Amino acid sequence: MWLKPWVAGLGLALAAAIVVLNFAAASLGADLPWLMVLDLVANLAVLGVMIVVIVQAALQAEARETRARTAIEESHGRLAAVMDSAMDAIIAVDQDQRIVLFNQAAEATFRCGREQALGSRLDRFLPARFRAAHGAHIERFAATGVTSRRMGDAPTLWALRADGVEFPIEASISQASEGGKPLYTVILRDVTRRKEYEDMLVRQQAELREISARVLEAREDEKTLLARELHDELGQQLTALKIDLAWLRERLPAGDAALVAKAVHMTGLVDQTMTAVRRISADLRPLMLDDLGLQDAVAWLVSEFSKHSGVDCRLDAPHESALENVDRVVAITVYRVLQESLTNISRHAGAKHAWVILGASGNWLQLEIEDDGQGISDADLARPRSLGLKGIRERVLYLGGSVEVGRAPRGGTRVLVRVPRLPSQGTPA
């Protein structure tokens, strides 16, 4: 209330009156003793008022300071309660990397008491092999001026418990300034269980992929055996049957037109059966893939597709020498991917043209199939029963290759496959 305008005006008026009274007392005090007494009383009263004002101001200032200190303590208490209720570990360090804040979650995570952690260096909670790099990371982070970011470039960060056990974490770091000095805060989470689940999932996927590859390999072996049986055994028997029919036709009575027509019809059926056997044998396993190589097998497959589907399919393939030293399993995979893709074009695309590009670069083969049909949608790619595309992807990923399926520039579907010449040279993409 001492700062209100009327109080200030009154104080100035009293001060002016006291000045006038002091001047009068000094000038006339010898002749008027009562004036000297009045001046003394007035001065003592003003002094008393000033003392009261000063004391009250001091008391108010102390009360304000007490309230501010109480508010700060309450704020610190609330902050400490929030920090200790957090499920993630929170650690703050100063510019010397000494710990100044260590919440309850950090105590549980690192199995270290707060009293033991405060004042110690953060390095104690890092594996020895990461300590030098950590210091460099903090310096670079401080230089960027960025207030916060995720810590580390590696997929998994590692920390060290007080008992010497390493464990995986994910963490973020932020920086602020307190009293002109930097303060770094790390919020981290123990992801041991999640890392175990992820590793287990990766192992299971690898095992399933291995099983799938073995199943596909067994199927290919069975198809190869069946194709050879059809081609060799049944093909030879049909050829012998055709020869016998030709021999029989030569000995039929010339005047019996019905028998001659029947023999001709039987010969035609044998020819059709031999064609069907060759087609089925080639679908099961093109023997030219083993006998002549990948390029000839691909060229034959494209030619047969154009002939039977009515789709104008063009092939761009390198010289035979560029496709040498291709692993047998890789060659089969490339052939099956092309076979499945052409089948999809024939059944679903409604295309008039298709393009097949087979290329080789270093240790890698690349196969690109494109059409100008209706294209494939994201919903079709996500369908659980899209077994053909899933089979392509599994075959290629097992060899360490990559598969891209999407819309083609011409409006249809584009399938791009990259596989290593030798499975051991590839890395999963």
Secondary structure as GFF3:
##gff-version 3
##sequence-region A 1 429
A	DSSP	alpha_helix	5	28	.	.	.	ID=ss1
A	DSSP	alpha_helix	33	85	.	.	.	ID=ss2
A	DSSP	beta_strand	89	93	.	.	.	ID=ss3
A	DSSP	beta_strand	99	102	.	.	.	ID=ss4
A	DSSP	alpha_helix	104	110	.	.	.	ID=ss5
A	DSSP	alpha_helix	114	117	.	.	.	ID=ss6
A	DSSP	three_ten_helix	122	125	.	.	.	ID=ss7
A	DSSP	three_ten_helix	128	130	.	.	.	ID=ss8
A	DSSP	alpha_helix	131	144	.	.	.	ID=ss9
A	DSSP	beta_strand	148	150	.	.	.	ID=ss10
A	DSSP	beta_strand	157	160	.	.	.	ID=ss11
A	DSSP	beta_strand	166	178	.	.	.	ID=ss12
A	DSSP	beta_strand	181	190	.	.	.	ID=ss13
A	DSSP	alpha_helix	192	228	.	.	.	ID=ss14
A	DSSP	pi_helix	229	234	.	.	.	ID=ss15
A	DSSP	alpha_helix	235	250	.	.	.	ID=ss16
A	DSSP	alpha_helix	257	284	.	.	.	ID=ss17
A	DSSP	alpha_helix	287	291	.	.	.	ID=ss18
A	DSSP	alpha_helix	294	309	.	.	.	ID=ss19
A	DSSP	beta_strand	312	316	.	.	.	ID=ss20
A	DSSP	three_ten_helix	320	323	.	.	.	ID=ss21
A	DSSP	alpha_helix	328	344	.	.	.	ID=ss22
A	DSSP	pi_helix	345	349	.	.	.	ID=ss23
A	DSSP	beta_strand	353	361	.	.	.	ID=ss24
A	DSSP	beta_strand	364	371	.	.	.	ID=ss25
A	DSSP	alpha_helix	378	382	.	.	.	ID=ss26
A	DSSP	alpha_helix	387	398	.	.	.	ID=ss27
A	DSSP	beta_strand	402	407	.	.	.	ID=ss28
A	DSSP	beta_strand	413	420	.	.	.	ID=ss29
A	DSSP	three_ten_helix	423	425	.	.	.	ID=ss30
###
